[in-house]
Amino acid sequence: MTGWPVVKDTTAPPNLEELVPIIQAGLDQNFKEASVSVAECPDLSSPPFNLAGQGLCGNERIADIGGQPYLSPVPQLDKKYLLLDMARLMEMPKEQGFLLGAGAGPCHELGYNSELVPNISWKGDKINSGCTRYVKIQDSGDPRCDKLDSTGFALMCNLFGSDGLPGPVLKITAKSRTGPLNFPATVQKALREQYKDHRISLGGVFLLKSGKARMHVMPDFAGKPLKTTEEKLQWLRFFEMNAPLVCLSVFHSHDPGLSLRMEHTHCFSDHGDGGHYHFDTTPDEVEYEGYFQASKVLYRIDRPPS
């Protein structure tokens, strides 16, 4: 279904070189060691990233689809979407494209609720959807991250889209956290303080190379309405998970009145860990390496009424 309402917001991002000292200053306040530069994007289709596209360049754009109001107090199970439909609503070219991000799994396909790590690319009619992961709570109560060969999702999703081409990106590294903010929130805060109400939106991937992180995984839907923040937190399942983790992230410095989810990061691994990233839990030993691109266009798709 491509008939979802869409609001398009276009703003010219600064060039990447302008962002380097701004982000560097923010990182220096929150990490013992950090560096920011404009660098050629590594081949993200290769280890340790194993993404569906090679790079983050070409027709860069971001979409915020649905939202948390569709999850609670009761899930709106009619909110079923397809990533390729979203690509069309994002006006991405049919010839070639790459989407990554964070969302809710296709409960209508799986039969249960889950976290989704969307990660697909296409060239013409050839679609590479086998790199997407999902994370569910098993019958044992433990989380498990596995591949999902699907383009479906439900309820909500935050996506960064591009042609998937190599090219210059922001390379951001940080080690030994000394402040209270997590890795993307540090970058987000630096941009917000510099640009105020001029929205800067970034998307990309970062590695948690060492250390551990606090993550949540949604269990299956609750049997009763979740009306308060406390009820929602009690329903979620929280875990400490181990590096290495591949984290797909979308975030904004400012909301221009579109009810944006300001930051959304989901992670996966080859050792079964994965979920919604909150922050690292081993600040002395944590190490990050990220690659990000600024979007030229933002699409707010099927915005909740409240």
PATI-230698 format. One record per residue (C-alpha): y, z, x. Coordinates in steps of 0.02 Angstrom, whole numbers, padded with zeros to 5 digits, always signed. Layout:
<rs>
YZX
...
</rs>
This chain:
<rs>
+00000+00000+00000
+00167-00053+00074
+00276-00009-00074
+00330+00160-00008
+00519+00191-00006
+00598+00163+00164
+00766+00215+00237
+00812+00129+00400
+00929+00213+00524
+00987+00115+00677
+01077+00192+00823
+01094+00125+00999
+01015+00247+01122
+01094+00275+01292
+01014+00184+01436
+00875+00281+01519
+00974+00310+01679
+01106+00405+01580
+00973+00523+01511
+00901+00570+01681
+01030+00702+01738
+01044+00774+01562
+00858+00804+01547
+00847+00863+01727
+00977+00998+01694
+00880+01059+01543
+00715+01063+01635
+00790+01161+01778
+00832+01300+01656
+00654+01315+01593
+00537+01268+01737
+00524+01318+01919
+00492+01137+01973
+00541+00980+01877
+00590+00799+01904
+00656+00658+01795
+00670+00476+01843
+00664+00300+01773
+00498+00227+01829
+00379+00088+01786
+00259+00147+01652
+00082+00169+01718
-00060+00079+01630
-00084+00197+01484
-00245+00110+01433
-00328+00178+01590
-00383+00357+01630
-00322+00490+01615
-00225+00428+01463
-00351+00311+01380
-00226+00248+01252
-00239+00090+01147
-00087+00009+01230
-00035-00020+01410
+00148+00031+01398
+00290+00094+01288
+00412-00051+01297
+00468-00189+01178
+00541-00168+01003
+00538+00022+01018
+00546+00113+00851
+00498+00276+00768
+00439+00318+00593
+00430+00483+00499
+00308+00462+00354
+00281+00586+00212
+00299+00766+00265
+00242+00945+00254
+00297+00964+00071
+00151+00848+00029
+00031+00977+00105
+00089+01136+00020
+00095+01230-00091
-00046+01113-00147
-00098+00952-00060
-00041+00791-00143
-00201+00692-00117
-00125+00531-00182
-00024+00521-00020
-00142+00401+00068
-00076+00281+00199
-00132+00149+00324
-00060+00135+00499
-00052-00054+00488
+00047-00041+00325
+00166+00075+00417
+00183-00054+00556
+00240-00181+00427
+00365-00059+00352
+00427-00026+00529
+00457-00214+00546
+00342-00226+00695
+00286-00399+00752
+00116-00459+00693
+00081-00540+00860
+00067-00380+00961
+00099-00195+00938
+00052-00016+00983
+00069+00144+00881
+00044+00324+00939
+00090+00492+00867
+00036+00643+00765
-00017+00661+00584
-00145+00722+00458
-00316+00643+00454
-00380+00529+00314
-00458+00663+00204
-00498+00528+00075
-00610+00442+00204
-00681+00593+00295
-00705+00707+00147
-00609+00851+00229
-00441+00893+00306
-00406+00869+00492
-00275+00840+00625
-00249+00657+00675
-00200+00585+00844
-00158+00404+00795
-00178+00281+00937
-00198+00096+00890
-00145-00074+00952
-00162-00253+00895
-00144-00432+00956
-00142-00553+00812
-00293-00515+00702
-00382-00415+00837
-00357-00228+00804
-00402-00091+00928
-00422+00063+00819
-00562+00149+00914
-00446+00253+01023
-00383+00363+00880
-00446+00543+00880
-00460+00676+00747
-00488+00862+00761
-00581+00960+00628
-00644+01137+00603
-00834+01133+00612
-00950+01237+00503
-00962+01358+00650
-00774+01389+00639
-00743+01304+00806
-00631+01150+00824
-00697+00983+00883
-00604+00827+00940
-00691+00659+00914
-00647+00474+00904
-00608+00399+00734
-00618+00211+00709
-00497+00202+00562
-00316+00159+00525
-00302+00282+00380
-00207+00446+00367
-00141+00560+00232
+00008+00669+00187
+00116+00649+00343
+00132+00563+00511
+00259+00537+00650
+00240+00375+00745
+00314+00291+00898
+00292+00103+00896
+00320-00033+01025
+00248-00197+01085
+00144-00095+01207
+00216-00184+01358
+00241-00116+01534
+00418-00082+01590
+00541+00056+01636
+00518+00224+01551
+00570+00404+01578
+00448+00492+01693
+00463+00680+01670
+00365+00811+01767
+00374+00999+01755
+00279+01142+01833
+00279+01332+01816
+00373+01374+01657
+00505+01510+01678
+00594+01497+01509
+00544+01514+01325
+00538+01331+01273
+00388+01215+01274
+00392+01049+01365
+00457+00930+01229
+00573+01064+01158
+00656+01080+01328
+00697+00894+01330
+00748+00899+01147
+00870+01043+01174
+00952+00958+01324
+00982+00800+01222
+01046+00896+01071
+01172+00994+01173
+01236+00836+01257
+01242+00714+01111
+01275+00832+00964
+01259+00731+00802
+01217+00567+00890
+01029+00554+00862
+00919+00521+01013
+00736+00493+00969
+00598+00487+01100
+00413+00450+01090
+00275+00442+01217
+00135+00536+01301
+00121+00685+01416
-00023+00763+01509
-00054+00948+01515
-00129+00933+01689
-00168+01116+01719
-00163+01277+01622
-00196+01315+01439
-00104+01285+01276
-00093+01365+01105
-00141+01240+00971
-00178+01244+00787
-00303+01145+00687
-00292+01132+00498
-00451+01186+00411
-00503+01109+00246
-00378+01128+00105
-00351+01303+00038
-00425+01352-00129
-00258+01421-00188
-00075+01368-00172
+00007+01411-00006
+00180+01465-00060
+00247+01566+00086
+00259+01540+00273
+00145+01689+00298
+00011+01613+00186
+00020+01449+00280
+00003+01534+00449
-00146+01634+00388
-00228+01473+00329
-00204+01380+00494
-00328+01409+00635
-00254+01444+00807
-00343+01421+00974
-00309+01425+01160
-00365+01259+01233
-00393+01200+01410
-00316+01063+01517
-00328+00920+01543
-00252+00872+01375
-00173+00705+01327
-00027+00740+01209
+00058+00610+01099
+00233+00663+01052
+00381+00609+00944
+00543+00707+00935
+00728+00694+00890
+00886+00777+00951
+00972+00772+00780
+00927+00747+00597
+01055+00632+00511
+01008+00703+00340
+00836+00621+00323
+00727+00779+00318
+00649+00732+00484
+00510+00827+00567
+00606+00862+00726
+00456+00870+00843
+00272+00832+00819
+00142+00831+00957
-00047+00811+00942
-00168+00818+01087
-00344+00760+01128
-00467+00775+01270
-00637+00717+01329
-00704+00896+01326
-00684+00923+01139
-00518+01016+01137
-00373+00951+01035
-00252+00985+00895
-00069+01021+00859
+00022+01078+01017
+00134+01232+01008
+00162+01290+01189
+00072+01327+01350
-00001+01502+01369
-00015+01505+01560
+00165+01478+01617
+00133+01513+01801
-00001+01380+01819
+00051+01250+01691
+00092+01074+01747
+00155+00928+01642
+00175+00742+01674
+00253+00636+01537
+00311+00459+01501
+00437+00428+01362
+00540+00289+01287
+00694+00296+01174
+00684+00212+01005
+00812+00091+00940
+00768+00110+00755
+00709+00253+00645
+00617+00227+00480
+00602+00369+00353
+00455+00318+00243
+00407+00403+00079
+00522+00550+00107
+00474+00702+00002
+00598+00741-00137
+00628+00918-00075
</rs>
